Amino acid sequence: MDSAFNRLDAAGFLQIWQHFDVDDNGYIEGKELDNFFRHMMKKLGMSDDISEEKVRQLRDRFMSAYDFTSDGRLQIQELATMMLPEDENFLLLFRRETPLDNSVEFMRIWRSYDVDSSGYISAVELKSFLQDLFLQHKKTIGPEKLEEYTITMMKMFDGNKDDRLDLNDLARILSLKENFLLKFKMDACSQEDRKRDFEKIFAHYDVSKTGELEGPEVDGFVKDMMELVKPSISGTDLDKFRKVLLGHCDMNGDGKIQKNELALCLGLKLT
């Protein structure tokens, strides 16, 4: 399949992606996936009689090679690996052996590039993000290519098409894992169960292991808490809730949330 796309560039790839990601959820899955492989078989002249079985066989073959997360669907980075020549596949820069598994690191990245604290990543800020990413990977890129890739990225991941990226858009780019708090029953019955869950939750967000949450640790916790009740949040929403949380929990006014402060806020006694 690679040879059929050796002249494909980022813009051409985007057209294919948008055609098959019909529901614009960042994946090609289910019927979309079958339609994609049926289209590929026609394009490559692989068969005059394209049966469901032949489509399934081709899909299984390529999914075993390119479905890096083994979730039975193709992410945009996975499809780019399948279709784009390496010198055009800037999306490889975002592919991780394991997805980003902590919202704390995610929020550290967010704060670094939302330079004007608008609650969104603008095209200019996205360009800066891409430029730094190329430097990290020791790759040289000219201004024209950087501009092209910035425009393409914005079109690929700007979910509500407002020419800026929100928290959910960046989470798609960085393959952020499922919300950590979904693992826990917030209505756990016994005090003992709640204390055990609290210890696990606090340890997850206390990345610095200082016994207190600060900076992006507070941000990561706030982001995941908010998303339990509101799946789509903006950076502005997050900043408002962060202020409310600190107002309630930061009892000594140091801008951090100590372990015992958060426990008291949640109605828990640790001793």
Secondary structure by P-SEA (a helix, b strand, c coil): cccccccccaaaaaaaaaaccccccccccaaaaaaaaaaaaaaacccccccaaaaaaaaaaaaacccccccccccaaaaaaaccccccccccccccccccccaaaaaaaaaaccccccccccaaaaaaaaaaaaaaacccccaaaaaaaaaaaaaaccccccccccaaaaaaaaccccccccccccccccaaaaaaaaaaaaaaacccccccccaaaaaaaaaaaaaaccccccaaaaaaaaaaaaacccccccccccaaaaaaaaccccc
